[in-house]
Amino acid sequence: MSTPRFLELPPGVRRVDVATPLGRIATLEAVPAAGGCERQSAVLVPGFTGSKEDFLAILQTLAQAGRRVHAIDLPGQYESPGTGDPADYTCEALGHAVAALVRALGEDGVHLLGHSFGGLVTREVVLSGEITPLSHTLMSSGPSGVGGASADNARGLMAALGPTPTAELLTEIWRQHLDGPTRASGISEEIADFLRARMLGNCPVGLVRMADGVTTAPDRTAELAEAPLPQLVLYGEDDDVWPPEAQAAMAKRLRAERVVIPGAAHSPGVEAPETTASALTDFWNRAEAPRRP
């Protein structure tokens, strides 16, 4: 999971709930600290066990380019309420929720970004045709489900939560397996407390279904390559979830732009925020160019 390095909201960033027909979505909304929003907005979708806070380090910089930016919790994640229905947590269903959010925002086209598992969700938004994004960015996400240690961890969580996931089971998993390593990792007590609250704030049913999705998602790259919009594949040079070479091959199949962030692993927005924000702003500005007078 991504671990933010700070939690204080930067200037121009505020916590906002957005009501949609499919439920309330928790967001961090960023606007320029000075000046207006002259450019098109962006919606940032986090990964499995992640949250809107994973984007805290890039929100202010992205907004200062003259656009409104919304980082979200997916339904069932942290501060976005979930349901007890497993069908609500497939990549396709979560994609419907993201599309509903965009419509609720009333934006005339947005730049859509999915980080990690979030990329498996945003590609469903693009493929569904429910909305027409201005661009699509896959950040540290792959062509299909994860493998290796990441898949083992996700399956281990599924097994521990069992066929009837509950909040009590999730609390026990945190206590027995996650709390000690988290607090021993050298992060501050404030961040450790946040990680605990975020994990325990997740809908247990949603966690199981998302874990299934992140390990079993099929390769839909050929379909996504047919989407008539600019696409970007951005990842850290040391990504240890989807191998960099797999993401490079996906970018080639998508005929997408590709940016490799030096000194970053799976969370470039945390590990190299200024480089990541600069690359995104450049891509988004160029994607908008035909629309601008």
PLY file of the C-alpha trace (Angstrom):
ply
format ascii 1.0
element vertex 293
property float x
property float y
property float z
element edge 292
property int vertex1
property int vertex2
end_header
0.00 0.00 0.00
1.09 3.58 -0.57
2.16 5.46 2.54
1.77 9.24 2.45
4.61 11.18 4.03
2.37 13.88 5.49
-1.34 14.37 6.18
-1.75 18.14 6.53
-3.80 19.50 3.65
-1.78 21.90 1.49
-3.12 25.35 0.59
-5.99 25.09 -1.86
-6.87 21.50 -0.85
-10.04 20.67 1.08
-12.00 17.58 2.08
-15.28 17.29 0.11
-18.01 14.64 -0.11
-19.66 14.29 -3.51
-23.18 12.86 -3.66
-23.82 10.51 -6.60
-26.75 8.24 -7.48
-24.53 5.30 -6.46
-23.57 6.73 -3.07
-21.35 9.34 -1.44
-17.73 9.59 -2.58
-15.07 11.09 -0.30
-12.62 13.35 -2.09
-9.77 15.75 -1.64
-10.47 18.67 -3.94
-7.56 20.88 -4.96
-7.79 24.27 -6.67
-5.10 26.86 -7.39
-4.15 28.79 -4.27
-4.19 31.89 -6.48
-5.92 32.39 -9.81
-8.72 30.47 -11.47
-9.29 27.01 -12.93
-8.68 27.72 -16.60
-7.79 24.17 -17.56
-9.77 20.96 -17.51
-10.19 19.05 -14.26
-8.63 15.74 -13.25
-9.89 12.77 -11.22
-7.34 10.55 -9.46
-8.30 6.99 -8.45
-6.22 5.12 -5.81
-5.10 1.53 -5.63
-6.03 -1.49 -3.53
-5.89 -0.63 0.20
-5.10 2.95 -0.84
-7.00 6.21 -0.51
-7.20 9.79 -1.69
-4.34 10.67 0.68
-1.94 8.78 -1.59
-2.08 11.83 -3.89
-1.54 14.50 -1.20
2.02 15.29 -2.28
1.03 16.15 -5.87
-2.36 17.82 -5.45
-1.17 21.37 -4.88
1.33 21.27 -7.75
-1.24 19.81 -10.15
-3.81 22.43 -9.17
-1.34 25.29 -9.54
-1.25 24.56 -13.27
-4.75 26.06 -13.36
-7.06 23.09 -12.87
-9.34 21.55 -10.27
-8.17 18.10 -9.14
-10.23 15.49 -7.28
-8.50 12.60 -5.50
-11.05 10.04 -4.33
-11.70 7.06 -2.12
-13.41 4.34 -4.13
-16.69 3.02 -2.68
-15.87 0.92 0.36
-12.44 2.52 0.76
-11.60 4.48 3.90
-14.09 7.40 4.01
-16.37 6.44 1.09
-19.22 4.29 2.42
-19.57 0.83 0.98
-22.26 -1.82 0.83
-22.34 -5.46 1.83
-22.95 -6.58 -1.75
-19.85 -8.19 -3.33
-21.16 -7.27 -6.78
-20.52 -3.60 -6.00
-16.74 -4.12 -5.86
-15.84 -5.61 -9.22
-13.63 -3.45 -11.42
-16.63 -2.89 -13.69
-18.93 -1.83 -10.83
-16.28 0.49 -9.38
-15.84 1.95 -12.85
-19.57 2.76 -12.90
-19.09 4.55 -9.57
-16.21 6.64 -10.94
-18.27 7.57 -14.00
-21.16 8.55 -11.71
-18.78 10.77 -9.73
-17.59 12.54 -12.87
-21.17 13.19 -13.94
-22.04 14.45 -10.45
-19.15 16.90 -10.60
-20.69 18.38 -13.73
-17.32 18.62 -15.43
-17.10 19.03 -19.21
-14.53 16.31 -19.67
-11.83 15.30 -17.19
-8.38 13.80 -17.20
-8.71 10.35 -15.62
-5.85 8.70 -13.72
-5.77 5.30 -12.06
-2.96 4.26 -9.71
-2.23 0.53 -9.40
-5.58 -1.29 -8.91
-7.16 2.07 -9.71
-5.87 1.65 -13.26
-7.84 -1.58 -13.61
-10.89 0.47 -12.57
-10.29 3.50 -14.80
-9.80 1.37 -17.88
-13.32 0.03 -17.27
-14.56 3.64 -17.26
-12.91 4.26 -20.62
-14.14 0.99 -22.14
-17.72 1.42 -20.89
-18.22 4.64 -22.83
-20.32 6.05 -19.96
-18.24 9.21 -20.01
-15.63 10.49 -22.44
-12.44 11.48 -20.59
-10.04 13.93 -22.19
-7.15 11.60 -21.39
-6.36 8.43 -19.48
-3.28 7.76 -17.36
-2.25 4.37 -15.99
0.14 5.06 -13.11
2.05 2.03 -11.82
-0.64 -0.26 -13.21
-0.40 -3.26 -15.48
-2.19 -4.99 -18.34
-3.78 -7.61 -16.07
-3.76 -8.84 -12.48
-0.62 -8.73 -10.36
1.62 -11.72 -9.75
4.43 -12.63 -7.39
4.57 -11.38 -3.82
1.83 -8.80 -4.41
-0.58 -11.52 -5.50
0.44 -13.67 -2.54
-0.29 -10.80 -0.15
-3.70 -10.13 -1.68
-4.65 -13.80 -1.59
-3.40 -14.04 1.99
-5.73 -11.21 2.98
-8.62 -12.93 1.21
-7.90 -16.18 3.03
-7.60 -14.45 6.40
-10.91 -12.62 5.97
-12.55 -15.85 4.83
-15.97 -16.42 3.29
-17.70 -14.06 5.73
-15.53 -10.95 6.05
-16.24 -8.77 9.08
-14.85 -5.63 10.67
-13.83 -7.71 13.69
-11.74 -10.03 11.52
-10.11 -7.08 9.80
-9.22 -5.54 13.16
-7.66 -8.82 14.29
-5.64 -9.10 11.07
-4.28 -5.62 11.64
-3.43 -6.38 15.27
-1.71 -9.69 14.59
0.03 -9.10 11.28
0.22 -5.44 10.29
0.44 -3.18 13.31
3.89 -4.29 14.46
5.63 -4.08 11.06
3.93 -0.75 10.35
5.13 0.85 13.56
8.59 -0.68 13.21
9.06 0.75 9.72
10.26 4.12 10.97
7.20 6.18 10.02
5.75 8.69 12.47
3.08 7.73 14.97
0.66 10.04 13.14
1.13 8.21 9.83
0.98 4.79 11.54
-2.32 5.76 13.19
-3.64 6.94 9.82
-2.70 3.66 8.11
-4.53 1.74 10.81
-7.62 3.94 10.54
-7.57 3.66 6.75
-7.31 -0.11 6.73
-10.01 -0.56 9.35
-12.20 1.96 7.54
-12.37 -0.30 4.51
-15.44 -2.42 3.87
-14.24 -6.01 4.54
-16.42 -7.41 1.74
-14.99 -4.77 -0.57
-11.43 -5.68 0.38
-12.00 -9.32 -0.52
-13.57 -8.49 -3.88
-10.89 -5.91 -4.72
-8.18 -8.41 -3.76
-9.78 -10.86 -6.15
-9.91 -8.20 -8.86
-6.30 -7.12 -8.51
-5.10 -10.73 -8.86
-7.44 -12.05 -11.57
-8.13 -9.08 -13.87
-7.85 -10.12 -17.54
-5.65 -8.37 -20.09
-7.82 -5.79 -21.89
-4.98 -3.86 -23.50
-6.09 -4.60 -27.07
-9.54 -3.15 -26.34
-8.11 -0.15 -24.53
-5.81 0.57 -27.46
-8.88 1.26 -29.58
-10.08 4.06 -27.28
-9.92 7.40 -29.16
-8.15 9.46 -26.48
-4.57 10.27 -25.44
-3.14 7.74 -22.99
-0.11 7.80 -20.73
1.68 4.97 -18.94
3.69 6.35 -16.02
5.63 4.29 -13.48
8.68 4.29 -11.23
11.89 2.79 -12.53
11.96 0.41 -9.55
8.28 -0.62 -9.47
8.03 -3.89 -7.56
4.35 -4.68 -8.19
3.94 -4.74 -11.97
7.40 -5.17 -13.53
8.60 -2.08 -15.43
9.15 -4.16 -18.54
5.50 -5.32 -18.46
4.33 -1.72 -18.20
6.64 -0.69 -21.04
5.23 -3.45 -23.23
1.70 -2.37 -22.33
2.48 1.22 -23.32
3.74 0.03 -26.68
0.59 -2.03 -27.28
-1.55 0.95 -26.29
0.45 3.28 -28.54
0.55 5.43 -25.41
3.09 7.91 -24.17
5.41 6.47 -21.54
7.16 8.21 -18.65
9.54 6.42 -16.28
10.08 8.27 -12.99
13.69 8.01 -11.72
14.16 7.14 -8.06
10.57 5.94 -7.66
9.04 2.51 -7.13
5.31 1.72 -7.01
4.13 5.09 -5.68
5.77 7.82 -7.78
3.28 10.40 -6.51
4.72 9.85 -3.02
8.32 9.00 -3.86
8.99 11.63 -6.56
6.06 14.04 -6.36
7.46 17.03 -8.26
8.71 14.93 -11.18
5.43 13.04 -11.31
3.29 16.19 -11.13
5.37 17.86 -13.84
4.97 14.86 -16.17
1.21 14.73 -15.61
0.76 18.46 -16.12
2.73 18.36 -19.37
0.68 15.43 -20.66
-2.65 16.95 -19.65
-1.82 20.32 -21.16
-0.91 18.72 -24.47
-4.07 16.59 -24.39
-6.10 19.78 -24.04
-4.30 21.68 -26.79
-6.84 20.96 -29.58
-9.65 22.24 -27.33
-7.98 25.53 -26.49
-8.32 28.63 -28.67
0 1
1 2
2 3
3 4
4 5
5 6
6 7
7 8
8 9
9 10
10 11
11 12
12 13
13 14
14 15
15 16
16 17
17 18
18 19
19 20
20 21
21 22
22 23
23 24
24 25
25 26
26 27
27 28
28 29
29 30
30 31
31 32
32 33
33 34
34 35
35 36
36 37
37 38
38 39
39 40
40 41
41 42
42 43
43 44
44 45
45 46
46 47
47 48
48 49
49 50
50 51
51 52
52 53
53 54
54 55
55 56
56 57
57 58
58 59
59 60
60 61
61 62
62 63
63 64
64 65
65 66
66 67
67 68
68 69
69 70
70 71
71 72
72 73
73 74
74 75
75 76
76 77
77 78
78 79
79 80
80 81
81 82
82 83
83 84
84 85
85 86
86 87
87 88
88 89
89 90
90 91
91 92
92 93
93 94
94 95
95 96
96 97
97 98
98 99
99 100
100 101
101 102
102 103
103 104
104 105
105 106
106 107
107 108
108 109
109 110
110 111
111 112
112 113
113 114
114 115
115 116
116 117
117 118
118 119
119 120
120 121
121 122
122 123
123 124
124 125
125 126
126 127
127 128
128 129
129 130
130 131
131 132
132 133
133 134
134 135
135 136
136 137
137 138
138 139
139 140
140 141
141 142
142 143
143 144
144 145
145 146
146 147
147 148
148 149
149 150
150 151
151 152
152 153
153 154
154 155
155 156
156 157
157 158
158 159
159 160
160 161
161 162
162 163
163 164
164 165
165 166
166 167
167 168
168 169
169 170
170 171
171 172
172 173
173 174
174 175
175 176
176 177
177 178
178 179
179 180
180 181
181 182
182 183
183 184
184 185
185 186
186 187
187 188
188 189
189 190
190 191
191 192
192 193
193 194
194 195
195 196
196 197
197 198
198 199
199 200
200 201
201 202
202 203
203 204
204 205
205 206
206 207
207 208
208 209
209 210
210 211
211 212
212 213
213 214
214 215
215 216
216 217
217 218
218 219
219 220
220 221
221 222
222 223
223 224
224 225
225 226
226 227
227 228
228 229
229 230
230 231
231 232
232 233
233 234
234 235
235 236
236 237
237 238
238 239
239 240
240 241
241 242
242 243
243 244
244 245
245 246
246 247
247 248
248 249
249 250
250 251
251 252
252 253
253 254
254 255
255 256
256 257
257 258
258 259
259 260
260 261
261 262
262 263
263 264
264 265
265 266
266 267
267 268
268 269
269 270
270 271
271 272
272 273
273 274
274 275
275 276
276 277
277 278
278 279
279 280
280 281
281 282
282 283
283 284
284 285
285 286
286 287
287 288
288 289
289 290
290 291
291 292
